[in-house]
Amino acid sequence: MKSLVLPAALGLAALSAMPAAATSQLEALAQNKLDRYNVDVDASTLDTQALAEIKFVDTNPREHSRAEIRALLYQAAR
């Protein structure tokens, strides 16, 4: 578990220092994921850290039910 936490933390730190163009791409990616799972959140209102967390939410249907994925996305958006 520790081996997964450190790379994710480093990834979040790197994403929070992204330039504006990359942030808009991250915002678009997050909005697509939110829309796909019917999560009623506007990605443009979220900070970079929340966008990055949404990006890293595991959406593998073999690992999580659709309801679990929605809950994870809502949690990341808060």
LINFENBEL-V231984 format. One record per residue. SS is DSSP state (a for helix, b for strand, c for the rest). PSI is psi as a letter, one per 20 degrees, with the letter a starting at -180 (999 if undefined). Layout:
ss=SS psi=PSI
ss=SS psi=PSI
This chain:
ss=c psi=g
ss=a psi=h
ss=a psi=h
ss=a psi=h
ss=a psi=g
ss=a psi=g
ss=a psi=h
ss=a psi=g
ss=a psi=g
ss=a psi=h
ss=a psi=g
ss=a psi=h
ss=a psi=g
ss=a psi=h
ss=a psi=h
ss=c psi=i
ss=c psi=k
ss=c psi=q
ss=c psi=r
ss=a psi=g
ss=a psi=g
ss=a psi=h
ss=a psi=h
ss=a psi=h
ss=a psi=g
ss=a psi=h
ss=a psi=g
ss=a psi=g
ss=a psi=g
ss=a psi=g
ss=a psi=h
ss=a psi=g
ss=a psi=g
ss=a psi=g
ss=a psi=g
ss=a psi=h
ss=c psi=j
ss=c psi=l
ss=c psi=o
ss=c psi=m
ss=c psi=p
ss=c psi=o
ss=a psi=h
ss=a psi=i
ss=a psi=i
ss=c psi=q
ss=c psi=r
ss=a psi=h
ss=a psi=g
ss=a psi=g
ss=a psi=g
ss=a psi=h
ss=a psi=h
ss=a psi=g
ss=a psi=h
ss=c psi=j
ss=c psi=p
ss=c psi=o
ss=c psi=k
ss=c psi=o
ss=c psi=i
ss=c psi=h
ss=c psi=h
ss=c psi=q
ss=c psi=r
ss=a psi=h
ss=a psi=h
ss=a psi=g
ss=a psi=g
ss=a psi=g
ss=a psi=g
ss=a psi=g
ss=a psi=g
ss=a psi=g
ss=a psi=g
ss=a psi=h
ss=a psi=i
ss=c psi=999
